């Protein structure tokens, strides 16, 4: 007999498991680098902090990615909601470097997934 356990840190829609990351206010180059680094994680785009905060509880990303030049006020607002959703906030440099992006983003996914597993514990 097979028993199927739901994956923690994911949402299931029609039986498909979805890991998500949210890019907030990134340039197209930064977002493209994130998408390539996080395959097969679904990347959801938010134009700014306001739209990210409005949709984050529905998207439930594991990682929220912002430009390192984000204002302190926006970072604090986003960090609060990111933490409440059990996600990791990652600030990335303006100039994407595939290797650096991939390593940081994949580590953030790992940490967020572990946090959610422990929280459900």
C-alpha positions in Angstrom: 0.0 0.0 0.0 1.4 3.4 -1.0 1.0 6.4 1.3 1.4 9.8 -0.1 2.7 12.5 2.3 2.3 16.1 1.4 5.5 18.1 0.8 5.9 20.8 3.4 6.5 24.3 2.2 4.5 23.7 -1.0 1.0 24.3 -2.2 -0.7 21.6 -4.2 -3.0 22.5 -7.0 -4.6 19.7 -8.9 -2.0 17.3 -7.5 0.9 19.4 -8.8 3.4 20.5 -6.1 4.5 24.1 -6.4 7.5 25.7 -4.8 7.4 29.5 -5.2 9.8 32.4 -5.0 8.7 36.0 -5.3 10.8 38.7 -7.0 10.0 42.2 -5.8 10.8 45.2 -7.9 13.8 43.5 -9.7 15.1 44.5 -13.1 14.4 42.1 -15.9 18.1 41.0 -15.8 17.9 40.2 -12.1 14.6 38.4 -12.5 15.9 36.4 -15.4 18.9 35.3 -13.4 16.6 34.3 -10.5 14.4 32.2 -12.8 17.4 30.4 -14.3 18.9 29.8 -10.8 15.7 28.5 -9.3 14.5 26.0 -11.9 12.0 24.3 -11.3 10.8 26.7 -8.6 8.0 28.9 -9.9 8.9 32.6 -9.8 6.2 35.1 -9.2 6.8 38.8 -10.0 5.7 41.7 -7.8 6.2 45.1 -9.2 6.8 46.7 -5.8 6.7 46.2 -2.0 3.0 47.2 -1.9 1.9 44.6 -4.4 4.1 42.0 -2.8 2.6 42.6 0.6 -0.9 42.4 -0.9 -0.4 39.0 -2.5 2.3 37.3 -0.4 -0.2 35.4 1.9 -1.8 33.9 -1.2 1.4 33.1 -3.1 3.2 31.7 0.0 6.7 31.9 -1.4 9.6 30.1 0.2 11.9 33.0 -0.8 11.3 36.7 -1.4 14.0 38.3 -3.5 14.6 42.1 -3.6 17.3 44.4 -4.9 19.9 45.3 -2.2 19.2 49.0 -2.8 15.7 48.7 -1.3 14.9 51.4 1.2 15.1 50.6 4.9 11.4 51.2 5.4 10.4 48.9 2.5 12.8 46.3 3.7 11.4 46.4 7.2 7.8 46.1 5.9 8.6 43.3 3.6 10.7 41.5 6.2 7.9 41.4 8.7 5.4 39.9 6.2 8.1 37.5 4.8 8.8 36.2 8.3 5.1 35.8 9.0 4.7 33.7 5.8 7.7 31.5 6.8 9.8 32.7 3.9 13.4 33.9 3.6 14.2 37.5 2.4 17.1 37.7 0.1 18.7 41.0 -1.1 20.7 40.6 -4.3 23.1 42.9 -6.1 22.1 45.1 -9.0 24.4 43.1 -11.4 23.4 39.5 -11.6 26.0 36.8 -11.6 24.5 33.5 -12.3 26.8 31.5 -9.9 26.4 33.9 -7.0 22.6 34.2 -7.4 22.1 30.4 -7.7 24.1 29.7 -4.5 22.4 32.3 -2.4 18.9 31.5 -3.7 19.2 27.8 -3.3 20.5 28.2 0.2 17.6 30.5 1.1 15.1 27.9 -0.3 16.8 25.2 1.8 16.6 27.3 5.0 13.0 28.3 4.4 11.9 24.8 3.7 13.7 23.6 6.9 12.0 26.4 8.9 8.6 25.3 7.7 9.2 21.6 8.4 10.3 22.5 12.0 7.3 24.8 12.5 4.9 22.0 11.5 7.0 19.6 13.7 
